Amino acid sequence: KKFTTLLLTTRLLQLQLAKSNTMKIVQTTALMASIATCQGFIVPQHSTSAQTALEMTSRRDVLAASFALAISVPSSAIAIDACPKGSKNCLRQTWTPSDGTSAADAASQLRDVLNAYPQEGQEDGKVDGGGYTIVSDSDGAFNVEYRSSGKGFFAKSFNGGKPFIDDLVIEPNGSSFEFRSSSRLGDSDFGVNGKRLIYIGAQLKENGWTGVGL
């Protein structure tokens, strides 16, 4: 019965962890403590001193482990890696919508801005001339793939004439959003990631957003 209760409460914690919601995690931890105390780990009245000490120790260990697991959950922003030190093909920025903007409205504004980016790219196709694809769009988190035209010297000489692919990853972090634009190959992007973020940033500013790391 004790093991069944432990498995059920552990599964409950795992479900809450998947949502990466700190308040729900804390609430779940408190619930586990209550369940463990009231159901799975009550010390029977007829237990010997040794049995009582063992059960009390087991209860403390389980609760301590559960709480440690809960508070060690990383925030969603940690999902975006930092750019390598000295990188010439990776940029990080933080953007924040205007005060009073709901999470749903912020995600909608981001979606509109991303979809407004020209499929033909910029500078007559020199920047993102191969178009782009929004790979994922969920709860304010986006993953977009941008492609070069594949017609340039480096694409023909070093990538078999195939387009180079860059990734833009956006993750919510509280009331802000973390951006990471990076190239999959090469040591330098010749300013492509920066030009892309400048274009997107200009659209966000028109909606009242402010940026850091520009």
Number of C-alpha atoms within 10 A of each C-alpha: 9 11 10 10 16 18 12 12 20 17 12 16 22 16 14 20 18 10 11 16 14 16 10 16 24 16 14 23 25 15 15 24 22 14 16 20 16 11 14 18 21 15 18 10 7 8 11 11 9 9 13 16 13 13 17 15 11 13 19 16 12 16 18 14 11 19 18 12 15 22 12 8 14 13 13 16 16 11 12 14 10 11 15 10 7 7 12 17 22 25 20 22 16 18 22 21 23 15 9 9 15 12 16 11 13 22 21 14 19 22 16 13 17 18 13 11 17 13 16 17 20 17 10 9 16 16 21 29 21 21 19 22 15 15 10 11 13 9 11 19 19 20 18 17 19 26 21 23 21 20 15 14 10 15 16 13 10 11 13 10 15 18 21 22 18 23 21 21 20 25 22 22 17 12 15 19 21 23 23 21 25 24 22 13 12 11 11 13 18 11 12 21 25 18 15 18 19 13 13 16 19 13 19 21 15 9 15 12 19 17 16 10 9 13
